[in-house]
Amino acid sequence: MGFLFDSFEGWKDYCAQNKMSLSEVVLEYERAQKGRSTLDTRNGLSAAWKVMKEAVHTGLEEEMKSRSGMIDNGAKKVYRYPKAVLSREFQNLIARALAAKEVNSCMGRIVAAPTAGASGIMPGVLYTLQEIHNIEEDKIIDAMLIAAGIALIMEQKASIAGAVGGCQAETGTAAAMGSGAIVFCLDGNIEQIFNAVAITVQCMLGLVCDPVAGLVEVPCVVRNASAAAIANSSAQIALADVSSVIPVDEVIEAMGEIGASMETRYKETALGGLAATKTGQRIAKRVLISDIEILPDEGAPSS
Ligand code: SF4
């Protein structure tokens, strides 16, 4: 079954040949690869969806200040701000993506979808979509199955890790998962779902991984919000049958090629980009000193 997730084209062909939906194929893959029954897989996703929603609430209701001080209740500030740039829904989307990711930066419980660094995107996207369109729980679970299939192929053809392919691989994959999920929930067809993935990734290509002080906080948290916005804009475009022109498999190959040629300093090493700015380096030094200060004194009793 592994071959199914080598390409989007292969996934689509398998659906056509076997008269199966995208989500049914992912369930079959789970059964073949991990011996999990349909019920187990769906229950597992249902539990993950619950954790995602809880992370949104936690980020919007509890104190979210990271030890470095770089994260300081940003989601709540956005959520409560009286003026909406576009609409209240858009403001909610941004605040929720920030909220779930802030929970991760403050060491709370999240779902790595597909990674912890990108853990705000799917919760922000799905929570807001469900609220606006009244999507049933079962359909959200099907959307999560499709999102998982999207991530499997992206991992296979390129990467989903910032340390391997830059931030395009991490937040880019999460945005592609979210975009495909939106189009599915709004009754888009397979072409439109894959087109949404292609358009999303086209918008995320080249994004480097440059976390300040090596902490998954800045720019990670705000990138979760922008990736959630791109997931929505791409879904809107794809639903209207506007073509990505470059087929989805080729777009993902381009992402892999860009990731492979990215310099090491842009792959989570905190040696380039924002991490290498004067302010970034000052913060890194301060974080290092405070880490040393909380280490127990050498020779001091350990109890
Ligand atoms: S900048 Fe790096 S660590 Fe931060 S979200 Fe992107 S890939 Fe992850």
Residues whose N, C-alpha, C, O or C-beta is under 5 A from the ligand:
A	BS01	SF4	G117 A118 G162 G166 C167 E170 V208 C209 D210 P211 V216 C220
